[in-house]
Amino acid sequence: MTQDVIDRLIGSSEALIAALDAHDVDAIEAVLPAFGKSVADLKSPGGGLPSPGLKARLDKALALADAARARVRYMADRTQQRIDMLAQAAGRFDCTPATYGRPGR
């Protein structure tokens, strides 16, 4: 694993977070391939010795990944709430719960 691989992961994570915060679907779709490639590159074995600042860069990459994950989960919950409210407004009580709850919790 090299510094370059981690820098690409950080850059693509920051771009994904910016796209998620902007609610820009086109930007999200555009950045996902680069993000996926950077994650795949991280998984592949690399040669050489790690640089001294590698742990700090990895910590930053993990924090950004967690921030992106939290945004995606929040947006998914909000979308499900809106779907449920629309179904309730349409009188479709057969396809939505009467109260909002997160599955599996």
ABEGO torsion letter per residue (X at the ends): XBAAAAAAAAAAAAAAAAAAAAGBAAAAAAAAAAAAAAAAAAABBBBEBBBAAAAAAAAAAAAAAAAAAAAAAAAAAAAAAAAAAAAAAAGBAAABBABBBBBGX
